[in-house]
């Protein structure tokens, strides 16, 4: 707790993809937070395939990024 009342939170998580015709890039929000203190919400956008594949290599074999993002997969407690 800080006596200045400062509070920081991530407000958005973006996927960054290269633009097809130029050296530019585009962004697509995957998660966003409406206000400080609110939970992050999935926008419904899937991460790019290459990123999803890298993430899935670190997950257990029976879990996919899509299942986690959609809420279909729940960790065992």
PDB file of N, CA, C and O in Angstrom:
ATOM      1  N   UNK A   1       0.858  -1.185   0.000  1.00  0.00           N
ATOM      2  CA  UNK A   1       0.000   0.000   0.000  1.00  0.00           C
ATOM      3  C   UNK A   1       0.894   1.235   0.000  1.00  0.00           C
ATOM      4  O   UNK A   1       1.863   1.299   0.756  1.00  0.00           O
ATOM      5  N   UNK A   2       0.587   2.173  -0.809  1.00  0.00           N
ATOM      6  CA  UNK A   2       1.380   3.379  -0.982  1.00  0.00           C
ATOM      7  C   UNK A   2       0.585   4.570  -0.474  1.00  0.00           C
ATOM      8  O   UNK A   2      -0.603   4.700  -0.771  1.00  0.00           O
ATOM      9  N   UNK A   3       1.235   5.441   0.292  1.00  0.00           N
ATOM     10  CA  UNK A   3       0.511   6.585   0.858  1.00  0.00           C
ATOM     11  C   UNK A   3       0.191   7.656  -0.186  1.00  0.00           C
ATOM     12  O   UNK A   3      -0.566   8.580   0.112  1.00  0.00           O
ATOM     13  N   UNK A   4       0.737   7.563  -1.391  1.00  0.00           N
ATOM     14  CA  UNK A   4       0.414   8.525  -2.444  1.00  0.00           C
ATOM     15  C   UNK A   4      -0.818   8.118  -3.231  1.00  0.00           C
ATOM     16  O   UNK A   4      -1.300   8.891  -4.059  1.00  0.00           O
ATOM     17  N   UNK A   5      -1.339   6.922  -2.991  1.00  0.00           N
ATOM     18  CA  UNK A   5      -2.540   6.470  -3.675  1.00  0.00           C
ATOM     19  C   UNK A   5      -2.317   6.037  -5.116  1.00  0.00           C
ATOM     20  O   UNK A   5      -3.274   5.950  -5.885  1.00  0.00           O
ATOM     21  N   UNK A   6      -1.070   5.762  -5.496  1.00  0.00           N
ATOM     22  CA  UNK A   6      -0.809   5.319  -6.856  1.00  0.00           C
ATOM     23  C   UNK A   6      -1.176   3.852  -7.012  1.00  0.00           C
ATOM     24  O   UNK A   6      -0.947   3.037  -6.118  1.00  0.00           O
ATOM     25  N   UNK A   7      -1.746   3.536  -8.157  1.00  0.00           N
ATOM     26  CA  UNK A   7      -2.088   2.147  -8.445  1.00  0.00           C
ATOM     27  C   UNK A   7      -1.858   1.906  -9.934  1.00  0.00           C
ATOM     28  O   UNK A   7      -2.384   2.631 -10.779  1.00  0.00           O
ATOM     29  N   UNK A   8      -1.075   0.889 -10.242  1.00  0.00           N
ATOM     30  CA  UNK A   8      -0.769   0.599 -11.641  1.00  0.00           C
ATOM     31  C   UNK A   8      -1.244  -0.803 -11.979  1.00  0.00           C
ATOM     32  O   UNK A   8      -1.119  -1.734 -11.184  1.00  0.00           O
ATOM     33  N   UNK A   9      -1.788  -0.925 -13.171  1.00  0.00           N
ATOM     34  CA  UNK A   9      -2.219  -2.224 -13.671  1.00  0.00           C
ATOM     35  C   UNK A   9      -2.076  -2.224 -15.185  1.00  0.00           C
ATOM     36  O   UNK A   9      -2.150  -1.177 -15.830  1.00  0.00           O
ATOM     37  N   UNK A  10      -1.872  -3.402 -15.738  1.00  0.00           N
ATOM     38  CA  UNK A  10      -1.859  -3.552 -17.189  1.00  0.00           C
ATOM     39  C   UNK A  10      -3.278  -3.300 -17.673  1.00  0.00           C
ATOM     40  O   UNK A  10      -4.230  -3.854 -17.121  1.00  0.00           O
ATOM     41  N   UNK A  11      -3.428  -2.471 -18.698  1.00  0.00           N
ATOM     42  CA  UNK A  11      -4.771  -2.181 -19.194  1.00  0.00           C
ATOM     43  C   UNK A  11      -5.103  -2.928 -20.479  1.00  0.00           C
ATOM     44  O   UNK A  11      -6.273  -3.059 -20.840  1.00  0.00           O
ATOM     45  N   UNK A  12      -4.067  -3.423 -21.177  1.00  0.00           N
ATOM     46  CA  UNK A  12      -4.336  -4.089 -22.445  1.00  0.00           C
ATOM     47  C   UNK A  12      -3.159  -4.999 -22.794  1.00  0.00           C
ATOM     48  O   UNK A  12      -2.005  -4.670 -22.518  1.00  0.00           O
ATOM     49  N   UNK A  13      -3.463  -6.141 -23.400  1.00  0.00           N
ATOM     50  CA  UNK A  13      -2.450  -7.039 -23.937  1.00  0.00           C
ATOM     51  C   UNK A  13      -2.731  -7.171 -25.421  1.00  0.00           C
ATOM     52  O   UNK A  13      -3.822  -7.574 -25.824  1.00  0.00           O
ATOM     53  N   UNK A  14      -1.736  -6.828 -26.231  1.00  0.00           N
ATOM     54  CA  UNK A  14      -1.896  -6.800 -27.680  1.00  0.00           C
ATOM     55  C   UNK A  14      -1.084  -7.890 -28.353  1.00  0.00           C
ATOM     56  O   UNK A  14      -0.025  -8.281 -27.862  1.00  0.00           O
ATOM     57  N   UNK A  15      -1.584  -8.377 -29.475  1.00  0.00           N
ATOM     58  CA  UNK A  15      -0.789  -9.207 -30.379  1.00  0.00           C
ATOM     59  C   UNK A  15      -0.249  -8.251 -31.433  1.00  0.00           C
ATOM     60  O   UNK A  15      -0.982  -7.411 -31.956  1.00  0.00           O
ATOM     61  N   UNK A  16       1.023  -8.381 -31.737  1.00  0.00           N
ATOM     62  CA  UNK A  16       1.657  -7.537 -32.747  1.00  0.00           C
ATOM     63  C   UNK A  16       1.952  -8.409 -33.958  1.00  0.00           C
ATOM     64  O   UNK A  16       2.623  -9.435 -33.847  1.00  0.00           O
ATOM     65  N   UNK A  17       1.447  -7.996 -35.114  1.00  0.00           N
ATOM     66  CA  UNK A  17       1.649  -8.767 -36.349  1.00  0.00           C
ATOM     67  C   UNK A  17       2.243  -7.857 -37.411  1.00  0.00           C
ATOM     68  O   UNK A  17       1.863  -6.691 -37.516  1.00  0.00           O
ATOM     69  N   UNK A  18       3.171  -8.382 -38.195  1.00  0.00           N
ATOM     70  CA  UNK A  18       3.723  -7.556 -39.282  1.00  0.00           C
ATOM     71  C   UNK A  18       2.658  -7.281 -40.329  1.00  0.00           C
ATOM     72  O   UNK A  18       1.805  -8.124 -40.605  1.00  0.00           O
ATOM     73  N   UNK A  19       2.720  -6.096 -40.905  1.00  0.00           N
ATOM     74  CA  UNK A  19       1.821  -5.756 -42.007  1.00  0.00           C
ATOM     75  C   UNK A  19       2.291  -6.500 -43.249  1.00  0.00           C
ATOM     76  O   UNK A  19       3.492  -6.713 -43.417  1.00  0.00           O
ATOM     77  N   UNK A  20       1.387  -6.893 -44.107  1.00  0.00           N
ATOM     78  CA  UNK A  20       1.725  -7.702 -45.266  1.00  0.00           C
ATOM     79  C   UNK A  20       2.505  -6.938 -46.337  1.00  0.00           C
ATOM     80  O   UNK A  20       3.394  -7.511 -46.966  1.00  0.00           O
ATOM     81  N   UNK A  21       2.198  -5.674 -46.557  1.00  0.00           N
ATOM     82  CA  UNK A  21       2.769  -4.960 -47.689  1.00  0.00           C
ATOM     83  C   UNK A  21       3.903  -4.003 -47.323  1.00  0.00           C
ATOM     84  O   UNK A  21       4.594  -3.517 -48.218  1.00  0.00           O
ATOM     85  N   UNK A  22       4.113  -3.723 -46.062  1.00  0.00           N
ATOM     86  CA  UNK A  22       5.116  -2.718 -45.676  1.00  0.00           C
ATOM     87  C   UNK A  22       5.958  -3.236 -44.519  1.00  0.00           C
ATOM     88  O   UNK A  22       5.784  -4.363 -44.057  1.00  0.00           O
ATOM     89  N   UNK A  23       6.862  -2.398 -44.066  1.00  0.00           N
ATOM     90  CA  UNK A  23       7.683  -2.725 -42.904  1.00  0.00           C
ATOM     91  C   UNK A  23       6.974  -2.374 -41.603  1.00  0.00           C
ATOM     92  O   UNK A  23       7.552  -2.499 -40.524  1.00  0.00           O
ATOM     93  N   UNK A  24       5.741  -1.942 -41.701  1.00  0.00           N
ATOM     94  CA  UNK A  24       4.948  -1.575 -40.531  1.00  0.00           C
ATOM     95  C   UNK A  24       4.449  -2.815 -39.798  1.00  0.00           C
ATOM     96  O   UNK A  24       4.797  -3.941 -40.155  1.00  0.00           O
ATOM     97  N   UNK A  25       3.649  -2.604 -38.795  1.00  0.00           N
ATOM     98  CA  UNK A  25       3.014  -3.695 -38.077  1.00  0.00           C
ATOM     99  C   UNK A  25       1.625  -3.259 -37.655  1.00  0.00           C
ATOM    100  O   UNK A  25       1.309  -2.069 -37.660  1.00  0.00           O
ATOM    101  N   UNK A  26       0.805  -4.218 -37.292  1.00  0.00           N
ATOM    102  CA  UNK A  26      -0.529  -3.933 -36.786  1.00  0.00           C
ATOM    103  C   UNK A  26      -0.654  -4.554 -35.400  1.00  0.00           C
ATOM    104  O   UNK A  26       0.085  -5.475 -35.051  1.00  0.00           O
ATOM    105  N   UNK A  27      -1.581  -4.051 -34.629  1.00  0.00           N
ATOM    106  CA  UNK A  27      -1.831  -4.617 -33.304  1.00  0.00           C
ATOM    107  C   UNK A  27      -3.288  -5.029 -33.207  1.00  0.00           C
ATOM    108  O   UNK A  27      -4.162  -4.450 -33.853  1.00  0.00           O
ATOM    109  N   UNK A  28      -3.526  -6.029 -32.396  1.00  0.00           N
ATOM    110  CA  UNK A  28      -4.880  -6.530 -32.169  1.00  0.00           C
ATOM    111  C   UNK A  28      -5.006  -6.803 -30.676  1.00  0.00           C
ATOM    112  O   UNK A  28      -4.261  -7.627 -30.145  1.00  0.00           O
ATOM    113  N   UNK A  29      -5.932  -6.131 -29.978  1.00  0.00           N
ATOM    114  CA  UNK A  29      -6.074  -6.391 -28.543  1.00  0.00           C
ATOM    115  C   UNK A  29      -6.595  -7.806 -28.287  1.00  0.00           C
ATOM    116  O   UNK A  29      -7.588  -8.228 -28.880  1.00  0.00           O
ATOM    117  N   UNK A  30      -5.911  -8.534 -27.394  1.00  0.00           N
ATOM    118  CA  UNK A  30      -6.344  -9.873 -26.998  1.00  0.00           C
ATOM    119  C   UNK A  30      -7.071  -9.802 -25.656  1.00  0.00           C
ATOM    120  O   UNK A  30      -8.081 -10.476 -25.456  1.00  0.00           O
ATOM    121  N   UNK A  31      -6.553  -8.985 -24.742  1.00  0.00           N
ATOM    122  CA  UNK A  31      -7.192  -8.747 -23.440  1.00  0.00           C
ATOM    123  C   UNK A  31      -7.268  -7.251 -23.203  1.00  0.00           C
ATOM    124  O   UNK A  31      -6.413  -6.498 -23.669  1.00  0.00           O
ATOM    125  N   UNK A  32      -8.292  -6.819 -22.477  1.00  0.00           N
ATOM    126  CA  UNK A  32      -8.371  -5.407 -22.080  1.00  0.00           C
ATOM    127  C   UNK A  32      -9.033  -5.313 -20.714  1.00  0.00           C
ATOM    128  O   UNK A  32      -9.762  -6.208 -20.284  1.00  0.00           O
ATOM    129  N   UNK A  33      -8.758  -4.210 -20.055  1.00  0.00           N
ATOM    130  CA  UNK A  33      -9.332  -3.920 -18.738  1.00  0.00           C
ATOM    131  C   UNK A  33     -10.114  -2.622 -18.868  1.00  0.00           C
ATOM    132  O   UNK A  33      -9.568  -1.612 -19.313  1.00  0.00           O
ATOM    133  N   UNK A  34     -11.368  -2.637 -18.489  1.00  0.00           N
ATOM    134  CA  UNK A  34     -12.215  -1.448 -18.628  1.00  0.00           C
ATOM    135  C   UNK A  34     -11.807  -0.322 -17.672  1.00  0.00           C
ATOM    136  O   UNK A  34     -11.892   0.856 -18.021  1.00  0.00           O
ATOM    137  N   UNK A  35     -11.368  -0.690 -16.473  1.00  0.00           N
ATOM    138  CA  UNK A  35     -10.968   0.313 -15.484  1.00  0.00           C
ATOM    139  C   UNK A  35     -10.037  -0.327 -14.465  1.00  0.00           C
ATOM    140  O   UNK A  35     -10.020  -1.548 -14.312  1.00  0.00           O
ATOM    141  N   UNK A  36      -9.268   0.493 -13.774  1.00  0.00           N
ATOM    142  CA  UNK A  36      -8.381  -0.020 -12.734  1.00  0.00           C
ATOM    143  C   UNK A  36      -9.217  -0.776 -11.703  1.00  0.00           C
ATOM    144  O   UNK A  36     -10.261  -0.302 -11.256  1.00  0.00           O
ATOM    145  N   UNK A  37      -8.735  -1.954 -11.342  1.00  0.00           N
ATOM    146  CA  UNK A  37      -9.448  -2.783 -10.376  1.00  0.00           C
ATOM    147  C   UNK A  37     -10.374  -3.797 -11.018  1.00  0.00           C
ATOM    148  O   UNK A  37     -10.776  -4.768 -10.378  1.00  0.00           O
ATOM    149  N   UNK A  38     -10.716  -3.575 -12.286  1.00  0.00           N
ATOM    150  CA  UNK A  38     -11.568  -4.517 -13.014  1.00  0.00           C
ATOM    151  C   UNK A  38     -10.703  -5.677 -13.509  1.00  0.00           C
ATOM    152  O   UNK A  38      -9.495  -5.507 -13.674  1.00  0.00           O
ATOM    153  N   UNK A  39     -11.287  -6.842 -13.749  1.00  0.00           N
ATOM    154  CA  UNK A  39     -10.499  -7.955 -14.281  1.00  0.00           C
ATOM    155  C   UNK A  39     -10.195  -7.750 -15.764  1.00  0.00           C
ATOM    156  O   UNK A  39     -10.906  -7.033 -16.467  1.00  0.00           O
ATOM    157  N   UNK A  40      -9.129  -8.391 -16.216  1.00  0.00           N
ATOM    158  CA  UNK A  40      -8.830  -8.397 -17.649  1.00  0.00           C
ATOM    159  C   UNK A  40      -9.904  -9.238 -18.337  1.00  0.00           C
ATOM    160  O   UNK A  40     -10.337 -10.261 -17.805  1.00  0.00           O
ATOM    161  N   UNK A  41     -10.327  -8.804 -19.515  1.00  0.00           N
ATOM    162  CA  UNK A  41     -11.343  -9.525 -20.274  1.00  0.00           C
ATOM    163  C   UNK A  41     -10.766  -9.929 -21.626  1.00  0.00           C
ATOM    164  O   UNK A  41     -10.074  -9.143 -22.274  1.00  0.00           O
ATOM    165  N   UNK A  42     -11.052 -11.148 -22.043  1.00  0.00           N
ATOM    166  CA  UNK A  42     -10.620 -11.626 -23.351  1.00  0.00           C
ATOM    167  C   UNK A  42     -11.511 -10.997 -24.399  1.00  0.00           C
ATOM    168  O   UNK A  42     -12.730 -10.970 -24.235  1.00  0.00           O
ATOM    169  N   UNK A  43     -10.926 -10.488 -25.481  1.00  0.00           N
ATOM    170  CA  UNK A  43     -11.685  -9.832 -26.540  1.00  0.00           C
ATOM    171  C   UNK A  43     -12.278 -10.822 -27.536  1.00  0.00           C
ATOM    172  O   UNK A  43     -13.105 -10.450 -28.369  1.00  0.00           O
ATOM    173  N   UNK A  44     -11.856 -12.087 -27.451  1.00  0.00           N
ATOM    174  CA  UNK A  44     -12.303 -13.089 -28.403  1.00  0.00           C
ATOM    175  C   UNK A  44     -11.306 -13.303 -29.528  1.00  0.00           C
ATOM    176  O   UNK A  44     -11.455 -14.225 -30.330  1.00  0.00           O
ATOM    177  N   UNK A  45     -10.287 -12.448 -29.588  1.00  0.00           N
ATOM    178  CA  UNK A  45      -9.263 -12.555 -30.615  1.00  0.00           C
ATOM    179  C   UNK A  45      -8.246 -13.620 -30.205  1.00  0.00           C
ATOM    180  O   UNK A  45      -7.768 -13.634 -29.071  1.00  0.00           O
ATOM    181  N   UNK A  46      -7.927 -14.506 -31.140  1.00  0.00           N
ATOM    182  CA  UNK A  46      -6.896 -15.515 -30.917  1.00  0.00           C
ATOM    183  C   UNK A  46      -5.531 -14.903 -31.219  1.00  0.00           C
ATOM    184  O   UNK A  46      -5.414 -14.077 -32.124  1.00  0.00           O
ATOM    185  N   UNK A  47      -4.499 -15.295 -30.474  1.00  0.00           N
ATOM    186  CA  UNK A  47      -3.165 -14.814 -30.832  1.00  0.00           C
ATOM    187  C   UNK A  47      -2.761 -15.385 -32.192  1.00  0.00           C
ATOM    188  O   UNK A  47      -3.307 -16.401 -32.623  1.00  0.00           O
ATOM    189  N   UNK A  48      -1.815 -14.740 -32.865  1.00  0.00           N
ATOM    190  CA  UNK A  48      -1.353 -15.278 -34.156  1.00  0.00           C
ATOM    191  C   UNK A  48      -0.897 -16.727 -34.000  1.00  0.00           C
ATOM    192  O   UNK A  48      -0.423 -17.124 -32.935  1.00  0.00           O
ATOM    193  N   UNK A  49      -1.043 -17.510 -35.061  1.00  0.00           N
ATOM    194  CA  UNK A  49      -0.723 -18.940 -35.015  1.00  0.00           C
ATOM    195  C   UNK A  49       0.678 -19.221 -34.496  1.00  0.00           C
ATOM    196  O   UNK A  49       0.865 -20.115 -33.670  1.00  0.00           O
ATOM    197  N   UNK A  50       1.661 -18.470 -34.970  1.00  0.00           N
ATOM    198  CA  UNK A  50       3.051 -18.724 -34.544  1.00  0.00           C
ATOM    199  C   UNK A  50       3.196 -18.521 -33.040  1.00  0.00           C
ATOM    200  O   UNK A  50       3.888 -19.293 -32.376  1.00  0.00           O
ATOM    201  N   UNK A  51       2.555 -17.495 -32.498  1.00  0.00           N
ATOM    202  CA  UNK A  51       2.618 -17.248 -31.052  1.00  0.00           C
ATOM    203  C   UNK A  51       1.881 -18.343 -30.290  1.00  0.00           C
ATOM    204  O   UNK A  51       2.385 -18.840 -29.283  1.00  0.00           O
ATOM    205  N   UNK A  52       0.700 -18.722 -30.755  1.00  0.00           N
ATOM    206  CA  UNK A  52      -0.071 -19.778 -30.087  1.00  0.00           C
ATOM    207  C   UNK A  52       0.718 -21.086 -30.062  1.00  0.00           C
ATOM    208  O   UNK A  52       0.704 -21.803 -29.062  1.00  0.00           O
ATOM    209  N   UNK A  53       1.398 -21.392 -31.150  1.00  0.00           N
ATOM    210  CA  UNK A  53       2.198 -22.622 -31.209  1.00  0.00           C
ATOM    211  C   UNK A  53       3.340 -22.581 -30.194  1.00  0.00           C
ATOM    212  O   UNK A  53       3.623 -23.586 -29.542  1.00  0.00           O
ATOM    213  N   UNK A  54       3.996 -21.430 -30.056  1.00  0.00           N
ATOM    214  CA  UNK A  54       5.085 -21.314 -29.068  1.00  0.00           C
ATOM    215  C   UNK A  54       4.548 -21.455 -27.654  1.00  0.00           C
ATOM    216  O   UNK A  54       5.170 -22.106 -26.815  1.00  0.00           O
ATOM    217  N   UNK A  55       3.397 -20.848 -27.384  1.00  0.00           N
ATOM    218  CA  UNK A  55       2.796 -20.950 -26.042  1.00  0.00           C
ATOM    219  C   UNK A  55       2.421 -22.398 -25.760  1.00  0.00           C
ATOM    220  O   UNK A  55       2.685 -22.908 -24.671  1.00  0.00           O
ATOM    221  N   UNK A  56       1.809 -23.060 -26.732  1.00  0.00           N
ATOM    222  CA  UNK A  56       1.344 -24.434 -26.524  1.00  0.00           C
ATOM    223  C   UNK A  56       2.488 -25.410 -26.273  1.00  0.00           C
ATOM    224  O   UNK A  56       2.286 -26.429 -25.614  1.00  0.00           O
ATOM    225  N   UNK A  57       3.670 -25.126 -26.777  1.00  0.00           N
ATOM    226  CA  UNK A  57       4.825 -25.991 -26.488  1.00  0.00           C
ATOM    227  C   UNK A  57       5.153 -25.994 -24.995  1.00  0.00           C
ATOM    228  O   UNK A  57       5.735 -26.955 -24.492  1.00  0.00           O
ATOM    229  N   UNK A  58       4.785 -24.928 -24.286  1.00  0.00           N
ATOM    230  CA  UNK A  58       5.061 -24.840 -22.851  1.00  0.00           C
ATOM    231  C   UNK A  58       3.905 -25.378 -22.004  1.00  0.00           C
ATOM    232  O   UNK A  58       4.047 -25.520 -20.790  1.00  0.00           O
ATOM    233  N   UNK A  59       2.771 -25.677 -22.628  1.00  0.00           N
ATOM    234  CA  UNK A  59       1.593 -26.159 -21.903  1.00  0.00           C
ATOM    235  C   UNK A  59       1.594 -27.687 -21.841  1.00  0.00           C
ATOM    236  O   UNK A  59       2.264 -28.344 -22.638  1.00  0.00           O
ATOM    237  N   UNK A  60       0.842 -28.249 -20.893  1.00  0.00           N
ATOM    238  CA  UNK A  60       0.668 -29.708 -20.894  1.00  0.00           C
ATOM    239  C   UNK A  60       0.043 -30.147 -22.219  1.00  0.00           C
ATOM    240  O   UNK A  60      -0.666 -29.364 -22.851  1.00  0.00           O
ATOM    241  N   UNK A  61       0.296 -31.384 -22.649  1.00  0.00           N
ATOM    242  CA  UNK A  61      -0.163 -31.837 -23.961  1.00  0.00           C
ATOM    243  C   UNK A  61      -1.678 -31.784 -24.171  1.00  0.00           C
ATOM    244  O   UNK A  61      -2.132 -31.671 -25.310  1.00  0.00           O
ATOM    245  N   UNK A  62      -2.455 -31.863 -23.117  1.00  0.00           N
ATOM    246  CA  UNK A  62      -3.915 -31.888 -23.267  1.00  0.00           C
ATOM    247  C   UNK A  62      -4.551 -30.506 -23.123  1.00  0.00           C
ATOM    248  O   UNK A  62      -5.768 -30.408 -22.967  1.00  0.00           O
ATOM    249  N   UNK A  63      -3.748 -29.427 -23.170  1.00  0.00           N
ATOM    250  CA  UNK A  63      -4.266 -28.065 -22.988  1.00  0.00           C
ATOM    251  C   UNK A  63      -3.904 -27.229 -24.211  1.00  0.00           C
ATOM    252  O   UNK A  63      -2.780 -27.303 -24.707  1.00  0.00           O
ATOM    253  N   UNK A  64      -4.863 -26.429 -24.699  1.00  0.00           N
ATOM    254  CA  UNK A  64      -4.577 -25.543 -25.829  1.00  0.00           C
ATOM    255  C   UNK A  64      -4.812 -24.086 -25.424  1.00  0.00           C
ATOM    256  O   UNK A  64      -5.534 -23.797 -24.470  1.00  0.00           O
ATOM    257  N   UNK A  65      -4.192 -23.192 -26.163  1.00  0.00           N
ATOM    258  CA  UNK A  65      -4.380 -21.757 -25.925  1.00  0.00           C
ATOM    259  C   UNK A  65      -5.854 -21.402 -26.081  1.00  0.00           C
ATOM    260  O   UNK A  65      -6.402 -20.657 -25.269  1.00  0.00           O
ATOM    261  N   UNK A  66      -6.493 -21.930 -27.113  1.00  0.00           N
ATOM    262  CA  UNK A  66      -7.912 -21.632 -27.348  1.00  0.00           C
ATOM    263  C   UNK A  66      -8.769 -22.044 -26.154  1.00  0.00           C
ATOM    264  O   UNK A  66      -9.669 -21.303 -25.758  1.00  0.00           O
ATOM    265  N   UNK A  67      -8.503 -23.214 -25.576  1.00  0.00           N
ATOM    266  CA  UNK A  67      -9.273 -23.667 -24.412  1.00  0.00           C
ATOM    267  C   UNK A  67      -9.071 -22.741 -23.211  1.00  0.00           C
ATOM    268  O   UNK A  67     -10.020 -22.448 -22.484  1.00  0.00           O
ATOM    269  N   UNK A  68      -7.849 -22.288 -23.007  1.00  0.00           N
ATOM    270  CA  UNK A  68      -7.572 -21.386 -21.884  1.00  0.00           C
ATOM    271  C   UNK A  68      -8.284 -20.061 -22.085  1.00  0.00           C
ATOM    272  O   UNK A  68      -8.958 -19.577 -21.176  1.00  0.00           O
ATOM    273  N   UNK A  69      -8.141 -19.458 -23.281  1.00  0.00           N
ATOM    274  CA  UNK A  69      -8.736 -18.145 -23.538  1.00  0.00           C
ATOM    275  C   UNK A  69     -10.256 -18.170 -23.486  1.00  0.00           C
ATOM    276  O   UNK A  69     -10.877 -17.221 -23.007  1.00  0.00           O
ATOM    277  N   UNK A  70     -10.857 -19.244 -23.973  1.00  0.00           N
ATOM    278  CA  UNK A  70     -12.320 -19.312 -24.009  1.00  0.00           C
ATOM    279  C   UNK A  70     -12.930 -19.713 -22.670  1.00  0.00           C
ATOM    280  O   UNK A  70     -14.143 -19.622 -22.483  1.00  0.00           O
ATOM    281  N   UNK A  71     -12.084 -20.157 -21.738  1.00  0.00           N
ATOM    282  CA  UNK A  71     -12.596 -20.581 -20.439  1.00  0.00           C
ATOM    283  C   UNK A  71     -13.016 -22.036 -20.404  1.00  0.00           C
ATOM    284  O   UNK A  71     -13.522 -22.509 -19.387  1.00  0.00           O
ATOM    285  N   UNK A  72     -12.812 -22.763 -21.512  1.00  0.00           N
ATOM    286  CA  UNK A  72     -13.171 -24.189 -21.555  1.00  0.00           C
ATOM    287  C   UNK A  72     -12.285 -25.021 -20.646  1.00  0.00           C
ATOM    288  O   UNK A  72     -12.735 -26.028 -20.100  1.00  0.00           O
ATOM    289  N   UNK A  73     -11.022 -24.615 -20.472  1.00  0.00           N
ATOM    290  CA  UNK A  73     -10.079 -25.358 -19.626  1.00  0.00           C
ATOM    291  C   UNK A  73     -10.020 -24.705 -18.255  1.00  0.00           C
ATOM    292  O   UNK A  73      -9.882 -23.488 -18.134  1.00  0.00           O
ATOM    293  N   UNK A  74     -10.124 -25.516 -17.247  1.00  0.00           N
ATOM    294  CA  UNK A  74     -10.005 -25.052 -15.852  1.00  0.00           C
ATOM    295  C   UNK A  74      -8.911 -25.867 -15.177  1.00  0.00           C
ATOM    296  O   UNK A  74      -8.919 -27.096 -15.249  1.00  0.00           O
ATOM    297  N   UNK A  75      -7.969 -25.192 -14.520  1.00  0.00           N
ATOM    298  CA  UNK A  75      -6.918 -25.960 -13.819  1.00  0.00           C
ATOM    299  C   UNK A  75      -7.521 -26.788 -12.693  1.00  0.00           C
ATOM    300  O   UNK A  75      -8.486 -26.383 -12.045  1.00  0.00           O
ATOM    301  N   UNK A  76      -6.932 -27.947 -12.477  1.00  0.00           N
ATOM    302  CA  UNK A  76      -7.370 -28.785 -11.363  1.00  0.00           C
ATOM    303  C   UNK A  76      -6.907 -28.129 -10.071  1.00  0.00           C
ATOM    304  O   UNK A  76      -5.798 -27.601  -9.989  1.00  0.00           O
ATOM    305  N   UNK A  77      -7.749 -28.169  -9.093  1.00  0.00           N
ATOM    306  CA  UNK A  77      -7.382 -27.537  -7.808  1.00  0.00           C
ATOM    307  C   UNK A  77      -7.235 -28.582  -6.756  1.00  0.00           C
ATOM    308  O   UNK A  77      -6.930 -28.263  -5.607  1.00  0.00           O
TER     309      UNK A  77
END
